Amino acid sequence: MRSPLSHSTAIIGAGIAGLACARALDAAGLPATLFDKARGPGGRMSSRRLPEAVVDLGAQFFSVRDPDFGRQVEAWRRAGCAAPWPTSLWSAEAGRWQRHADDLARFAGAPRMSAVTRHLASGLEVVAGTRIERLEGSAGRWTLVDERGARHGPFARVVITAPSPQALSLVSPHDAALAAACETVVQRPCWAAWALFDAPLPALPGVDADWQAVRLSDPRLRFVTRNQLKPGRQEQGESLSLLANLAWSETRLEESPEAIGEALLEAFREALHAGVHLPAPSALGAHRWLYAQPEESGVGEADYRLSASGLALCGDGWRGPRVEDAWLSGHHLGEALAADAP
């Protein structure tokens, strides 16, 4: 008879990668416990609830390229937690807006991005509000120690989905190969701002009145979405999410959220047609992601790392910056752990 310890797995991080890994283990009848420093699952698919609106400050949507991920997204659609979006996507350069058209299927969480991760977390054991600061033990018997000194475990295996600099501090005392792998993955920061308005945005010549998202060529600002036009949010007022360019963010990490919000909103103003003026925002703010997304080159020979020590790494840093990449990395690792279970 199997010992419960022999196939138990702790997963640090309840974002899309950690949840995908846990789901694959759960499908194989193997127990997994997720730990996350936030109040609930989500990671960079989290949404912020403001008094007047829900705004997304991480992923704004996800696209489908891989058939396995496509089947997962279809399941989310059937469950009602995802819907096609954006259907009115534009590109803007020097004040000229053009419709962006390609063959990619794009989706957003409904009624917010975090609906997807909450759906994935349903029925799983999630220990929220718990920051894991170090690991103790050795192969086959690991204990997790949180910031309050509380101990969790033991677990046979530990999966770390945190960005590579945070994963490095956890694995370096125990596994030199995994530590070296973490040092090869570059995770870049990004500022994400929001702006709320009491009045609707002005019409833009030649652009859909209900345009939903726009890609920009500005060195400060790369993407803007209208949150009230996302699935399930039609009752809230006008609000924008504004994602900064990574290089610009790297040079302004210590600026105030207020200054960042003003700078990104000004960049959006400049992308509008001549003579078109934004109403004054009723609220403005920004969130700093220190490890927003990896360099594209982080894939390597596999989209996860698994060691004989019982420690493993997965997440977007091991595959690519998209939501799909994070899900595939976690899913593939979960399948590998299930196949390797004693």
C-alpha positions in Angstrom: 0.0 0.0 0.0 1.3 3.4 -0.9 2.3 5.8 1.9 0.5 9.2 1.6 3.9 10.8 1.7 5.3 8.8 -1.2 3.2 10.7 -3.8 2.4 14.0 -2.1 3.3 17.2 -3.9 3.6 20.8 -2.6 3.2 23.5 -5.3 4.5 27.0 -4.5 2.5 29.5 -6.5 -1.2 29.3 -7.4 -1.0 31.0 -10.7 -1.9 29.4 -14.0 1.2 27.1 -14.1 0.8 25.8 -10.5 -2.9 25.2 -11.0 -2.4 23.4 -14.3 0.2 21.1 -12.6 -2.1 20.5 -9.6 -5.0 19.7 -12.0 -2.9 17.1 -13.9 -1.9 15.5 -10.6 -5.5 15.5 -9.4 -6.6 13.8 -12.6 -4.2 11.0 -11.8 -5.5 10.7 -8.3 -2.4 12.2 -6.7 -2.7 14.8 -3.9 -1.3 18.3 -4.3 -1.3 21.3 -2.0 -0.8 24.8 -3.4 0.7 27.6 -1.4 0.4 31.3 -2.5 1.4 34.5 -0.9 -1.7 36.3 -2.2 -5.2 36.1 -0.8 -6.3 33.7 -3.5 -5.3 32.0 -6.7 -4.5 34.0 -9.8 -0.9 35.1 -10.1 -0.5 37.4 -13.1 -4.1 36.6 -14.1 -5.4 38.4 -11.0 -7.9 41.2 -11.2 -8.2 44.3 -9.0 -11.6 45.2 -7.6 -12.0 49.0 -7.3 -15.1 50.6 -5.9 -16.2 51.6 -9.4 -14.8 48.8 -11.6 -12.8 45.6 -12.0 -9.6 46.1 -13.8 -7.0 43.5 -15.1 -3.4 44.5 -14.4 -1.7 41.3 -15.6 -2.7 39.3 -18.6 -5.5 41.0 -20.6 -6.4 38.0 -22.7 -5.0 34.7 -23.8 -4.6 33.3 -27.3 -4.6 29.7 -28.5 -1.9 28.0 -30.6 -1.5 24.5 -29.0 -4.3 21.9 -29.4 -4.0 20.7 -25.8 -4.5 24.3 -24.6 -7.3 24.7 -27.1 -9.2 21.8 -25.5 -8.6 23.3 -22.1 -10.0 26.7 -23.2 -13.0 25.1 -24.7 -13.7 23.5 -21.3 -13.4 26.9 -19.7 -15.9 28.3 -22.3 -18.4 25.5 -21.5 -17.9 26.2 -17.8 -18.7 29.9 -18.4 -15.5 31.3 -17.1 -14.0 32.3 -20.5 -15.3 34.0 -23.6 -13.9 35.2 -27.0 -12.2 38.6 -26.5 -11.1 41.0 -27.9 -13.1 40.9 -31.1 -12.2 44.6 -32.0 -8.4 44.8 -31.7 -6.5 47.7 -33.2 -2.9 48.9 -33.8 -1.9 52.5 -33.5 1.2 54.3 -34.7 1.7 58.1 -35.0 -2.0 58.7 -34.4 -3.1 56.3 -37.2 -5.3 53.4 -36.1 -5.8 50.3 -38.1 -7.7 47.1 -37.4 -5.5 44.2 -36.3 -6.5 41.1 -38.1 -5.0 37.6 -37.9 -6.2 34.0 -37.4 -5.5 33.7 -33.7 -8.4 32.8 -31.3 -8.3 35.1 -28.3 -10.2 34.8 -25.0 -10.6 36.6 -21.7 -11.8 35.4 -18.3 -15.5 36.0 -17.6 -16.5 38.1 -15.7 -12.8 38.8 -14.9 -9.5 37.2 -15.7 -9.2 35.6 -12.3 -12.4 33.6 -13.0 -10.3 31.1 -14.9 -7.8 30.5 -12.1 -10.6 30.3 -9.5 -12.3 27.7 -11.7 -9.1 25.7 -11.9 -8.6 26.0 -8.2 -12.1 24.6 -7.4 -11.8 21.4 -5.4 -8.0 21.8 -4.9 -6.2 22.4 -1.6 -5.0 26.0 -1.7 -3.2 27.6 1.3 -3.5 31.3 0.6 -1.8 34.3 2.3 1.3 32.1 2.9 4.7 33.1 1.6 7.1 30.2 1.6 10.6 31.4 2.5 12.7 28.3 2.6 12.7 24.5 2.1 14.1 22.0 4.6 14.9 18.3 4.1 16.1 16.2 1.3 14.9 13.9 -1.5 11.5 12.4 -0.7 10.9 14.4 2.5 10.6 18.1 2.1 9.2 20.7 4.6 8.1 24.2 3.6 8.7 27.0 6.1 6.7 30.2 5.7 7.4 33.8 6.7 5.8 33.3 10.1 8.0 30.3 10.8 5.2 27.8 10.4 6.2 24.5 8.9 4.2 22.6 6.2 4.7 19.0 5.2 6.5 16.8 4.8 6.0 16.3 1.1 7.7 13.9 -1.3 8.1 16.6 -4.0 8.0 20.3 -4.3 7.1 22.2 -7.5 8.1 25.9 -7.6 6.3 28.1 -10.1 7.7 31.4 -8.8 9.7 33.6 -11.1 13.3 32.4 -11.5 14.9 34.9 -9.0 12.5 33.8 -6.3 12.8 30.1 -7.2 16.6 30.4 -7.1 16.6 31.4 -3.4 14.5 28.3 -2.6 16.5 25.7 -4.6 20.1 26.9 -4.3 20.7 25.4 -0.9 19.6 22.0 -2.1 20.1 21.5 -5.8 23.0 23.1 -7.8 21.6 22.0 -11.2 18.2 23.6 -10.6 19.9 26.8 -9.2 22.1 27.0 -12.4 19.0 26.6 -14.5 17.2 29.5 -12.7 20.2 31.7 -13.4 19.7 31.3 -17.1 16.1 32.7 -17.1 15.7 36.4 -17.3 12.4 37.8 -15.9 11.7 41.4 -16.8 9.6 43.9 -14.9 6.6 45.8 -16.1 4.4 48.6 -14.9 0.6 48.3 -15.4 -1.7 51.3 -14.8 -5.4 51.8 -14.7 -7.6 54.9 -15.4 -11.2 55.3 -14.5 -13.5 57.9 -16.1 -17.0 59.3 -15.3 -17.6 59.9 -19.0 -17.2 57.6 -22.0 -14.2 57.9 -24.2 -14.6 60.2 -27.2 -15.2 58.7 -30.7 -12.2 58.1 -32.9 -12.5 58.8 -36.6 -12.6 55.5 -38.6 -12.5 53.3 -35.4 -15.2 51.2 -34.0 -17.1 53.1 -31.2 -16.8 49.9 -29.1 -13.1 49.2 -29.8 -11.8 46.9 -27.1 -8.0 46.9 -27.2 -5.1 48.6 -29.1 -1.5 47.8 -29.5 0.8 50.9 -29.6 4.3 51.6 -30.9 5.1 54.2 -28.2 8.3 53.5 -26.3 6.4 54.0 -23.0 3.1 52.2 -23.7 2.5 48.9 -25.5 -1.1 47.9 -24.9 -4.4 49.4 -23.8 -7.7 47.7 -23.0 -11.2 48.9 -22.1 -12.3 46.9 -19.1 -16.0 47.6 -19.3 -16.1 46.0 -22.7 -14.7 42.7 -21.4 -17.1 39.7 -21.0 -19.4 40.2 -18.0 -18.4 43.7 -17.1 -20.9 45.7 -19.2 -22.5 47.3 -16.1 -19.3 49.1 -14.9 -18.1 52.5 -16.1 -15.4 53.4 -18.6 -11.9 52.2 -17.5 -8.6 51.5 -19.1 -5.8 49.1 -18.4 -2.4 50.4 -19.7 0.6 48.1 -20.0 4.0 49.7 -20.2 6.8 48.6 -22.4 9.3 46.4 -20.6 12.4 48.5 -21.4 10.7 51.7 -20.2 9.5 50.0 -17.0 13.1 48.8 -16.2 14.3 52.4 -16.1 11.4 53.6 -13.8 11.1 50.9 -11.2 11.4 53.3 -8.3 8.9 55.9 -9.5 5.6 56.4 -7.7 2.5 54.6 -9.0 0.9 58.0 -9.4 3.7 59.3 -11.7 3.6 56.1 -13.7 -0.1 56.3 -14.2 0.1 59.9 -15.4 3.0 59.0 -17.8 1.1 56.1 -19.4 -2.1 58.0 -19.7 -0.3 60.8 -21.4 1.2 58.3 -23.8 -2.3 57.1 -24.6 -3.5 60.7 -25.1 -0.7 61.2 -27.7 -1.8 58.1 -29.6 -5.3 59.5 -30.2 -6.2 61.4 -33.4 -5.5 65.1 -33.6 -8.3 67.1 -32.0 -9.6 64.2 -29.9 -9.3 64.8 -26.1 -9.7 62.4 -23.2 -12.0 63.3 -20.3 -10.2 63.8 -17.0 -9.8 60.5 -15.1 -11.7 60.1 -11.9 -9.1 57.7 -10.5 -5.6 56.7 -11.6 -3.0 54.2 -10.3 -0.4 51.7 -11.2 1.0 48.3 -10.1 4.6 47.2 -10.4 5.3 43.7 -11.5 9.0 43.0 -10.7 8.9 39.8 -12.7 6.3 40.3 -15.3 7.5 38.1 -18.1 10.5 36.1 -19.2 12.7 36.6 -22.2 11.5 34.5 -25.2 14.7 32.5 -25.1 13.9 30.7 -21.8 12.5 27.6 -23.4 15.5 25.3 -23.7 15.1 21.6 -24.2 11.9 21.2 -22.1 9.3 23.5 -20.7 9.9 22.4 -17.0 12.8 21.1 -14.9 12.5 18.0 -12.8 15.3 16.8 -10.5 16.0 13.5 -8.7 16.0 15.5 -5.5 12.2 15.8 -5.7 12.3 19.5 -6.6 10.8 20.8 -9.8 10.4 24.1 -11.7 7.7 25.2 -14.1 6.0 28.3 -15.3 6.3 30.8 -18.2 10.0 31.3 -17.7 10.6 27.7 -19.0 8.5 28.2 -22.1 7.5 31.7 -23.0 5.6 34.8 -21.9 2.0 33.8 -22.8 -0.7 32.4 -20.6 -0.7 29.4 -22.9 3.0 28.9 -22.2 2.5 28.9 -18.4 -0.4 26.5 -18.6 1.5 24.1 -20.9 4.6 24.1 -18.7 2.6 23.3 -15.5 0.4 20.7 -17.4 3.4 18.9 -18.8 5.2 18.8 -15.4 2.1 17.5 -13.8 1.8 14.7 -16.3 5.5 13.9 -15.8 5.1 13.7 -12.0 2.0 11.5 -12.4 3.8 9.1 -14.7 6.8 9.0 -12.2 4.7 8.5 -9.1 5.8 5.5 -7.1 
